[in-house]
Amino acid sequence: MKQLVLFICRILFGLVFMFSGFVKAVDPLGSMYKFEDYFIAFGFTSLAPLALFLAIALAALEFLIGANLVLGVHIKKTSWLALFFMAFMTPFTLYIAIANPVADCGCFGDAWIIDNWTTFYKNILFSILIITIFIFRNEEKIHLANRTQWMMSGFAILFSVAVSVYGYMRLPIFDFRPYKIGANIIEGMTIPENAPQDEYLTTFIYEKEGKQKEFTLDNFPTGDSTWTFVKQQSVLISKGFRPAIHDFSIDYQGEDITDIVLEDSNYTFLVISSKLEDYSQCYSDKINKLYAYAQQNGYSFYCLTSSFGDAVENFRTLTGANYPIAFSDEVTLKTIIRTNPGVLLVKNATVYNKWHCANLPDFSAPIEDTVFIDVNYPHLWKTVVWLLLLFSIPVALIYVLDKKSTIHNKTN
């Protein structure tokens, strides 16, 4: 019975941790931005240069804990590690829920966004699971050699880091954001009719004979001039509907051209650079060639950035860029694509494709004659199957080699 309880707990705990670590590893820059949010909120801005390393390390740690528990390797060591992890994260998420320095803890990246209180309750549940695993850790029978267990743990770390490196050097394998290929930006900004609105509790502070009292609209001291108004305060008690996209806008030379770009029935190339000061200039020639291609074929072309003034002029001087440069929100641009620069192809507000400049195609023919306009999410299930195979096949081979080695040792 104890072994069954241990098995159920470690599988549940392990699968969730594998998922949590994987979705962080998929999008290392998104996790990095979340670390930076925390550093800003707690006044540790000097640690910002470590954000990317910590993002990759945290993803690998969570994936390792999950994989070890699911595969049944290093159960005792992993239960200690997971116990310490939850002992830190549970009170930390309680503080986050109370103080609310960031709106989303980022525990499941952009794949599953949950509020801070839900995160805390989730951690309470998983603290119970890991305590159970820890109590029954000695009940687990060891089926693999110690060397084999280390090989499996090492492979789990390698797999997670490799996913992160790919996401950083190219683009995330899976795009969980509202600007993914196939998404319609206008639909993402639409608020349905009769959608719930934010609800606030408004209170009024009045003073009388040196004492202050709080009133609501229900017991407001109407007509009583003996009370002196002090202040009014409003507290959000219920969030209303939030569209997936609520901060997308394009300003070009002081004019809002958002609708012009999104309602264009022809293709538009949007070069995304959250800050021109951080633009990877090694891609300048590629972008300039892309602009020439767009001009030749009658496609609109804009560079969207949060930089302005001297930064724009310096950028033009350094890169030779003579294409239109428009202004947009920095956070929005970082959300659209996880690279600087990146390229978005849109038509009728639909995202037809997006590229890291390292794998930007060499366009020559009109877009209609290319294979770059498939708005279906690119090879979703094919990618899932390949990733499962890339993880499970090496694990299976390590397991088979362990069994062969065990048999060989017994025969000798």
C-alpha positions in Angstrom: 0.0 0.0 0.0 2.8 2.4 0.9 4.5 1.7 -2.4 1.3 2.4 -4.3 0.8 5.8 -2.5 4.4 6.7 -3.2 4.0 5.7 -6.9 0.9 7.8 -7.3 2.3 10.8 -5.5 5.6 10.8 -7.3 4.0 10.4 -10.8 1.6 13.3 -10.1 4.3 15.5 -8.6 6.8 14.5 -11.3 4.6 15.1 -14.3 3.6 18.6 -13.2 7.2 19.5 -12.5 8.3 18.2 -15.9 5.6 20.2 -17.5 6.5 23.3 -15.5 10.2 23.0 -16.3 9.6 22.2 -19.9 7.4 25.2 -20.6 10.0 27.5 -18.9 12.8 25.8 -21.0 10.8 26.3 -24.2 10.8 30.1 -23.7 14.0 31.1 -21.9 13.6 34.8 -22.7 10.1 34.9 -21.4 11.4 33.3 -18.1 14.2 35.8 -18.1 11.8 38.7 -18.4 9.9 37.3 -15.4 13.1 37.1 -13.3 13.7 40.7 -14.3 10.2 41.7 -13.1 11.0 40.1 -9.7 14.4 41.8 -9.5 12.7 45.2 -10.1 9.9 44.5 -7.7 12.3 43.5 -4.9 15.0 46.1 -5.7 17.6 43.7 -6.9 18.2 45.3 -10.3 22.0 44.6 -10.0 21.1 40.9 -10.5 19.5 41.5 -13.9 22.6 40.2 -15.8 22.0 36.8 -14.2 18.3 36.6 -15.3 18.9 34.4 -18.4 21.2 32.0 -16.6 18.7 31.7 -13.7 15.8 31.2 -16.1 17.6 28.3 -17.8 18.8 26.8 -14.5 15.3 26.9 -12.8 13.8 25.2 -15.8 16.4 22.5 -15.8 16.0 22.0 -12.0 12.3 21.6 -12.2 12.5 19.3 -15.2 15.2 17.2 -13.4 13.1 16.9 -10.2 10.1 15.8 -12.3 11.9 13.4 -14.5 13.7 11.7 -11.6 10.4 11.2 -9.8 8.6 9.9 -12.9 11.5 7.6 -14.0 12.0 6.4 -10.4 15.7 7.4 -10.2 17.5 8.9 -7.1 14.1 9.0 -5.3 15.8 9.7 -1.9 18.0 12.5 -3.1 15.3 14.0 -5.3 12.7 13.9 -2.4 15.1 16.0 -0.3 15.7 18.4 -3.2 12.0 18.8 -3.9 11.2 19.2 -0.2 13.7 22.1 0.1 12.4 23.5 -3.2 8.8 23.5 -1.9 9.8 24.7 1.5 11.1 27.9 -0.2 8.5 28.3 -2.9 5.4 27.8 -0.7 6.0 30.7 1.7 7.4 32.8 -1.1 4.3 32.4 -3.2 2.2 33.2 -0.1 4.1 36.5 0.2 3.6 37.1 -3.6 -0.1 36.5 -3.2 -0.4 38.9 -0.3 1.9 41.7 -1.6 1.2 41.1 -5.3 4.5 42.7 -6.6 3.9 40.9 -9.9 0.5 39.9 -11.4 1.6 36.4 -12.6 4.2 34.3 -10.9 5.2 32.7 -14.2 5.3 29.2 -12.8 3.9 27.7 -16.0 5.3 30.4 -18.3 2.8 31.6 -20.9 1.4 28.1 -21.4 -0.9 28.4 -18.4 -1.3 31.7 -16.6 -2.7 31.5 -13.1 -3.2 34.2 -10.5 -1.0 34.4 -7.4 -3.4 33.0 -4.9 -4.1 30.0 -7.1 -0.3 29.5 -7.4 -0.1 29.4 -3.6 -3.0 26.9 -3.2 -1.3 24.8 -5.9 1.9 24.8 -3.9 0.1 23.8 -0.7 -1.2 20.7 -2.5 2.2 19.9 -3.9 3.8 20.4 -0.5 1.5 17.7 0.8 2.5 15.4 -2.1 6.2 15.9 -1.6 5.9 15.4 2.2 4.2 12.1 1.4 6.9 11.1 -1.0 9.6 12.1 1.6 7.9 10.0 4.3 7.7 6.9 2.1 10.9 7.5 0.2 12.6 4.3 1.7 9.7 2.1 0.4 10.8 2.6 -3.2 12.7 -0.4 -4.6 15.8 0.4 -6.6 15.7 -1.2 -10.0 18.6 0.6 -11.7 22.3 0.7 -11.1 23.6 4.0 -9.5 25.5 4.8 -12.7 22.4 4.4 -14.8 20.4 6.7 -12.5 23.1 9.4 -12.9 23.0 8.9 -16.6 19.2 9.5 -16.7 19.4 12.5 -14.5 22.2 13.9 -16.6 20.2 13.4 -19.7 17.2 15.2 -18.2 19.3 18.2 -17.5 20.9 18.1 -21.0 17.5 17.8 -22.6 16.1 20.8 -20.7 19.1 23.0 -21.4 19.1 22.0 -25.1 15.4 23.1 -25.4 16.3 26.4 -23.8 19.3 27.0 -26.0 17.2 26.3 -29.1 14.5 28.7 -28.0 17.2 31.4 -27.4 19.1 30.8 -30.6 16.0 30.5 -32.8 12.5 30.9 -31.5 10.5 28.9 -28.9 9.5 25.4 -30.1 6.0 26.2 -28.9 4.5 29.6 -29.0 1.9 30.1 -26.2 1.5 33.8 -26.7 -1.4 35.6 -28.4 0.7 36.6 -31.4 1.5 33.0 -32.5 1.3 32.0 -36.2 -2.4 31.8 -37.2 -3.6 34.2 -34.6 -5.7 37.2 -35.6 -4.6 40.3 -33.7 -8.0 42.1 -34.1 -9.9 39.1 -32.7 -7.4 39.0 -29.9 -8.2 42.6 -29.0 -12.0 42.1 -29.2 -14.1 42.4 -26.1 -17.3 40.4 -26.4 -20.6 42.1 -25.7 -21.9 41.8 -22.2 -18.4 40.8 -21.0 -17.9 41.2 -17.3 -16.4 44.5 -16.2 -14.0 45.2 -13.4 -15.9 45.6 -10.1 -14.6 48.0 -7.4 -15.5 48.6 -3.9 -15.5 52.4 -3.4 -15.2 53.8 0.1 -15.1 57.3 1.5 -13.2 58.5 4.5 -14.8 61.3 6.5 -13.7 62.9 9.7 -15.8 64.2 12.6 -14.6 65.6 15.9 -11.1 64.4 15.2 -12.2 60.8 14.4 -12.2 59.3 10.9 -14.8 56.8 9.7 -15.2 54.8 6.5 -18.4 54.9 4.5 -19.7 53.1 1.4 -22.3 54.3 -1.1 -24.9 52.5 1.0 -24.3 54.4 4.3 -22.9 57.6 2.9 -23.7 60.6 5.3 -25.8 62.5 2.8 -26.9 65.9 4.1 -24.8 65.7 7.3 -22.5 68.7 7.1 -20.8 67.8 10.4 -18.6 65.3 8.5 -15.6 66.5 6.6 -14.4 64.6 3.5 -10.9 63.2 3.8 -10.3 60.9 0.8 -11.9 58.4 -1.5 -10.4 55.0 -2.3 -11.3 52.1 -4.6 -10.4 48.5 -4.3 -10.7 46.0 -7.1 -12.8 43.1 -5.9 -13.5 41.3 -9.2 -11.6 41.4 -12.4 -13.5 41.7 -15.6 -12.8 40.3 -19.0 -9.3 40.8 -20.3 -8.7 40.3 -24.0 -5.6 38.3 -24.9 -4.2 41.4 -26.7 -4.9 44.7 -25.0 -1.8 46.9 -25.6 -1.0 46.6 -29.3 -0.6 49.9 -31.1 1.6 51.4 -33.8 2.5 55.1 -33.8 4.2 56.4 -36.9 5.3 60.0 -37.0 2.7 61.0 -34.4 -0.2 59.2 -36.1 -1.8 56.0 -34.9 -1.6 53.6 -37.9 -2.7 50.4 -36.0 -5.9 50.0 -38.0 -4.1 50.8 -41.3 -1.6 48.0 -40.7 -4.0 45.4 -39.3 -6.7 46.0 -41.9 -4.3 45.9 -44.9 -5.5 43.1 -47.3 -1.9 42.8 -48.6 1.1 41.4 -46.8 3.0 43.6 -44.3 6.4 42.9 -42.9 6.9 44.1 -39.3 10.5 44.1 -38.1 10.3 43.8 -34.3 13.0 45.4 -32.2 12.1 46.0 -28.5 15.0 48.4 -28.2 17.2 49.6 -31.1 20.1 50.0 -28.7 20.1 46.1 -28.3 19.5 45.4 -32.0 21.8 42.6 -33.3 23.5 44.5 -36.1 24.8 41.3 -37.7 21.3 40.9 -39.2 21.2 44.5 -40.7 22.0 43.4 -44.2 19.3 40.7 -44.1 16.7 43.2 -43.0 17.8 45.8 -45.6 17.5 43.2 -48.3 14.0 42.2 -47.0 13.0 45.9 -47.2 14.2 46.0 -50.8 12.2 42.8 -51.5 9.0 44.3 -49.9 9.4 47.5 -52.0 9.8 45.5 -55.2 6.7 43.5 -54.6 4.5 46.2 -53.1 4.4 45.0 -49.5 4.2 47.3 -46.6 7.2 47.4 -44.2 7.7 48.9 -40.8 10.2 48.5 -38.0 8.4 48.6 -34.6 10.5 49.7 -31.6 10.1 51.4 -28.3 13.2 53.5 -28.9 13.0 57.1 -30.2 14.9 60.3 -30.8 18.7 59.9 -31.0 18.5 56.1 -30.7 16.6 56.0 -34.0 19.1 58.3 -35.8 22.1 56.4 -34.4 20.5 53.1 -35.6 20.0 54.5 -39.1 23.6 55.6 -39.2 25.0 52.2 -38.0 22.8 50.0 -40.1 22.0 52.0 -43.2 18.3 51.5 -42.5 16.0 53.7 -44.6 12.7 51.9 -43.9 9.9 53.4 -41.8 10.5 53.1 -38.0 7.3 53.3 -35.9 6.8 53.3 -32.1 5.2 50.6 -30.0 5.3 49.4 -26.4 8.4 47.6 -25.3 6.6 44.9 -23.3 4.3 44.3 -26.2 7.2 43.9 -28.6 9.0 41.4 -26.3 5.7 39.5 -26.2 5.3 39.4 -30.0 8.6 37.7 -30.7 11.5 36.5 -28.5 14.4 38.0 -30.4 15.8 41.4 -31.3 15.3 41.8 -34.2 12.6 39.4 -35.4 10.2 39.6 -38.3 6.5 39.2 -38.4 4.4 38.7 -41.6 0.8 39.8 -41.3 -2.2 40.2 -43.6 -5.7 41.1 -42.6 -4.5 41.2 -39.0 -3.5 37.5 -39.2 0.0 36.4 -38.3 1.1 34.4 -41.3 4.6 33.7 -40.1 7.4 34.9 -37.8 11.1 34.5 -37.9 14.2 34.8 -35.9 16.6 36.7 -38.2 19.1 33.8 -38.0 16.7 31.7 -40.1 15.0 34.4 -42.1 14.3 33.1 -45.6 16.0 34.6 -48.6 12.9 35.9 -50.4 12.9 36.3 -54.1 9.5 35.2 -55.5 6.3 36.9 -54.5 5.0 35.5 -51.1 2.0 33.8 -52.7 4.5 31.6 -54.6 6.4 30.5 -51.4 5.7 28.1 -48.6 5.9 30.7 -45.9 2.2 31.6 -45.5 0.8 28.5 -43.8 -1.4 30.0 -41.0 -1.9 26.6 -39.3 0.1 26.3 -36.1 3.4 24.9 -37.5 3.6 21.1 -37.2 2.2 21.1 -33.6 1.6 17.4 -33.1 4.6 16.5 -35.2 6.7 18.6 -32.9 5.1 17.0 -29.8 5.8 13.5 -31.1 9.4 14.4 -32.0 10.1 15.8 -28.6 8.6 12.8 -26.9 10.8 10.6 -29.0 13.9 12.7 -28.4 13.4 12.3 -24.7 12.0 8.7 -24.4 14.3 6.9 -26.8 17.6 7.8 -25.1 16.0 7.0 -21.7 14.9 3.6 -23.0 18.4 2.9 -24.4 19.9 3.8 -21.1 17.5 1.4 -19.4 18.1 -1.4 -21.9 21.9 -1.0 -21.4 21.5 -1.2 -17.7 19.5 -4.4 -17.9 22.1 -5.9 -20.3 24.8 -5.0 -18.0 23.0 -6.5 -15.0 22.4 -9.8 -16.9 26.1 -9.8 -18.0 27.3 -9.3 -14.4 25.0 -12.1 -13.2 26.3 -14.6 -15.8 29.9 -13.8 -14.9 
